[in-house]
Amino acid sequence: MRGARGVVCDWGGSAVSRESTLHQLSPYIGKVKSSMAASLVAQFTKVGDFVYDPFSGSGTVALEAWFAGREVVANDLSPYAYLLTQAKLFPSRNLDFALEEIHALGAEVAMQSHEVDLRRIPVWVRRFFHTETLRETVAWSTVLKRRRRWFLLASLMGILHHQRPGFLSYPSSHAVPYLRTKKFPRYRFPKLYAYRSIQDRLEAKVMRAFRRTPELDFELQRHCFRKDAASLSLPKSVDAIITSPPYMRLLEYGRDNRLRLWFLGVRDWSQLDELVSPNEGMFLDLMGRCFTKWKTFLKPNGLCVLVIGDALSQLAKGNLPEVVAHIATSVVGGYTHVCEYRDLIPNVRRVRRGTAGSSSETIVVLRKQVGSS
């Protein structure tokens, strides 16, 4: 492993045209750049290692670790993040198999559509869809959840809202759900407000997901959990932890994903935000509890690699990466600070461009002390 000599930055430029299209199943605010994730996996782990991401988000680190021949365990408390990670670690075996599954489920979805009562759906959700499109979307999501077809369900979430014809909603932003009816008024763009069939669009989405996918080793161990990262106990020790913790409510994962979360069964996104988008005090407490828990299953000399947005901690009076590193090294018998690297976040990588938020992030590398447990 190369970790002790520092972080080598080799992830410059856009990764969108080069990354596996499995990364593009569905949008996710604040996700780790795939080329950065691949680089960190390559630098700080080796083939056959067991890699853990306790805040997996959209599953970027977990997927790149699997691609690189590592065994993987991932976790995230958000149902949407869990779905994306689960879908990427356990996709359909191939495109033909996925398309066959969609075709086989069509009849069951048609029956489920007759049972959908649109009156029980909140008005704010109904505003995004043509009535029959909404009915079918609810039916598809219900059947896919019942059948535990996570890859297909994540693909459905990926086409839930946008203004393009291949998506299901009325004109809307792609990442964060808000209607764009002023830019695309109904009288000028009537086709954007017409009924949209689901099955053909879902098939097209799945075909895009398999467009650029490396050969996958389905024999490698992969695990995915939806637990509190500070309390989850793993079945075996891990060689490295690579993760990007939530940033003190600089991002609101519940609010930003509220429409997709509704289809996944979350009726109160604000309550979820209290858990997955912690405020500063909760975040610092969370990290302290996580470092204490992680040292119980991180191997001696194992590395903990954190990607942390640069922000000022008002409570701890310091830059957040420095504060988090101090919390780790303060754990009795815990960790030593190895190195860190500050990386600028280009404005084009930010969904809310030109607004407040982290404009850089720091990669903090810690090592578990020998003899600690």
N, C-alpha and C positions, 0 to 999 in steps of 0.2 A: 504494500500500500504506500501511497505517496504523501499521505496527509501531513506528516510531521514537518515537511519542508514548506508548507504553505499551500494556498489555493492557486491553481493555475486557471486563469480565465480564458476559455477557448470557446465561448458560446456567443460571440458577437453576431450581429445581424439577425434578420427575421428567420424564425424556424418554421413558419407556417407552410411554406412550399416544400420543406424537406422532412418534416416530422411525419410519423405515422398518422394516417387519417383516423385511427382509433382515438387519438387525442382530441379530435374535433367532433365527438359524439354530440355534445351539448355545451353551450356557453357556461362559463363560471368566472365570476368576478375575482380578481386577485390571484389567479392561479400561477404557479411556478412555471417559468419558461421551460419547455421540454428539452431544449438543448442544454440548459443549465442543469436540469435534473440528470440528464444522461452523463454530463461531465462529472458531477459530484459523485454519482454512483461509480463511475470508472476510476476516479481519483482515490476514493476513500473505502472502496470495497473490492473484493476479488470474486471471480467465478465460484459459485457454490456457497457464498456467504448467505446468511439469513439477515435480510434488511427489514427494518421496521419504520413505518411512517405513521405516527400517532395522530397527526392532523392531516389526513390525506387529501382533503378538498376534492378536486376533480380527478384524483388518482394519477397525477402526472409522474411523481416519483415512483410510485408502485409499478406503473406500467413500464417505465424505463428500466427499473431494476429487473423486472421479469424479462424484458427484451435482452438484457445483458447477461442472462443466465444465473441470476440470483434467486434464491427463495425469498418469498415476500410475505409480510404480514402488514396489513393496513387497517386504519381505524379512523372514523369520524362520527361525531355525534349528530350531525345534520343528516336527515333522511335523504336529501338531494345529493349531498356529497357522497354518502354511503352508496347510493344507487349508482352514481357514475363510476366510483372505484370498483364496485362489485361487477359492473358491466364490462369494464376494461380488463379486469383480472380473469373474468370468466365469460368471454365472448362466445358467440356461436363458433363452432369448429371451422366453418367456412361459409362463403356467401350462399352457395346452393342450399345448405342446411337451413340458414336463416330465412331464406325466401320460402322454403317448404313449410317452415313453422308458421310464417305469416299466413300463407294460403290455408293451412290446416285449421287455423284459429278463426278464419273469416266467418264460418257458420255460427260459431259460439258467440262471436261479437254481435252478429246480426240479431240473435235472440236476446242478448243482453241489452241492446239498444231499445227494445220495446219496454224495458223495465225502468228506463231512466226518466225520472220526474224532474223536469227542468225548473219547476217551481221551488224545489228544495236547494237549488244552486244559488249562491249569493249573487246579487245584482252586479257587483263589481267584476265577477268572473264572466257573467253573461254578456257584459258589454264588449268583450274581446272577440266574440264569435258569432257567426251565423247560427241560427237555432239548430239546424240539422247537423252542422259540423260539430257543434258542442255536444249534441246527443251522442254522436258516433265517437268522439274523442273520450268522453266519459266511459263509454262502453269498452273501448279498446284499453284504456288504462285500468279499468276494473278487471278485465279478463287477464291482462298481462300480470297484474299483481297477484291474482288468484293462482295463476299458473307458474308464478315465480320466474317469468321470462325477463330477467333484469336487463339483458342486453337490448332486447326489443323495446322495453319500457324506456330505457335511457335514450334510445333512438327516437322514440315518440316525443320525449321531452325536448329533444334537439330541434324538432320542427314545430314546436308548440306556438311560438309567436315570432313574427317578422312581417315585413311588408312584401316579401317576394312571393311569387306564385306557388312555390314548392312548400310553403309553410301554411299553417292552419288558421291563424288568427286574422282579424282585420288588421290594417296597417299598424305596426307596432315596432318598437325597438327590439333588437335581437337578444341583448344581454339582460337588460333590466326592463320589466314589463310596464310600459306606458304607451297609450294609444297615440297615434300620429295622424289624427283625423284632420288637423288644420293643414298639415303639409299635403295630405292625400284626401281631400274632401270627397264624399260619396258621389256628388253630382259629376265630378270630373273623372273619377276612377271607379266606376260602378263594378267592374270585374273584381276589384280587391275586396268587395263586400258580398260577393256571391258565395254560394255553398261550395265547400272544398271537400272532396272525397279523401278518406284517410288511407285506405290500404295501398293505393298506388303511390302516394307520397311517402308512406312508411317504407315501401320497397325501394324507392329511389334513394331514400336516406341511408338505408342499410347498404346499398350498392356503393354509395359514396364512402361509407365507413370502411369498406374493404378495398378501396381503390389502391391504397398504399400501406400494406401491412407486411412486416417481416415474418419469417417462419417462426411459429410459436411452439415452445416446448410445453405441452400440456402435462407432462410428467413432473414438472417442478412444483414444489409445494407453494400454495398460495392460500392466504386466509384473509378474511375481511370482517371487521367488527363494527358495531355502532354502539360504542360505550364512552363513558367519561375517560379521557386519556389519563387522568390522574389515579384512576382506580382499576383500570384494566390490567389483569395479570395474564401473561402469555404462557402458552403450554411448553415453551422451550426458550433457552437463552438466545440472544441475537448478537450478531457481530457488529452491527452498526445501526444507529438511528439517524435517519435523514428526514427532515421535516421543516415545514414553514408554519409556525404557530399563528393563531388569530391575533390581529393587531389592535388591541385596545379600542374596539368599536370604530376604528377608522373605516372599516368595511362592515356593512350590515348584511350578513349572509341570509338571514331570514327575509328581510324586506326586499332585498335585491332579487331573490328567487321565489317571491311569494306566489306567483301564478303556478309555476311548476310544483311548488310544495303543496298547493291546494289539491292538485291532481294526485299527489302522493299520499294524501290523507291528513295533511297538516292544516287545521282550520284557523289557528292563531299564530301567524308568523312572528308577531311581536313577542310572544312568550318564548318562542324558540330562540329569538335573538338574544334574550337574556342569558342563554346557555352557550350559544355558539359564537356570539359576538360580545364577549365580556367587556365590561368597563375596566378602567385602569386598575383599580384595586383588586377586582376579581381576577384579572389577567395575571398580575404579579403573584397573587396567591396560588393560582392555577399552576404557574411555572414552578414555584417552589415545591408543590405537591407532586408535580410530574417528575422533576429531577430526583426526588426521593424514591418514587415508585420505579422509575426507569433503571436505577442502579441495582435493583433486585434481579433484573434479568439481562442487563447488558453485560457482556463478557468482560473480564479484566483486560484493560488496555483497549477496549472497544471504543469506537468514536461516536460522538453525538454531534451531528452537523445540522446547524439551525440557520434557516434563511429568515431574517428578521427585518422588517421595514424600519428605516430610520425615523424615529419620532422622539419627541421630548417627553420623558416621564416626569410629570409634575410631582407625583408622590415621592419618587426616589431621587429627584433632582439630577437627572442625567439622561444621556442618549439611551434609548431603549435597548439596543444590542449590548451595550456595556452593562446596563442594569441586569439584563437576563444572565449574562456571563458571570456577574458577581453573585447572583442568586445560586447558580450552579456550583461555583467554587466554594460557597459558604456551606453547602451540604456536607455534613460530617462524613469523612471518608468517601467523598463523592467524586469530584471531577477536577482536572487541571485544564487550564486554558492553553490550547495549542497554538492557534493563529486565528486571524480573521481577514476578511477581504471585503471592501466596500464597492458595490456595483451600482452605477447609475441606472435608473429606470427611464428609458426614453418616453417622451410624451405619447408616441404612437402606440406604446404598449398599455397605456392607461385608458380604461373605458371612459372615465370622466376626465377627459383631457383638459388641461389648463386649470384644474380646480385644486383645492387643498387636498393634501394627502401625502403619502410617502413618495418622494422623488428619487430615492435611492434605498438600497437594502444592503445589509451587511451579513455576510456568511460567517458565522461564529463556529469554530471547531473546538470541541472539548474532548478530553480523553478520560475514561473512567480509571480511577486510581487502582493499582494492583492491590489485591487483598481486601477491597471494599465489597460490601454485599448489601 
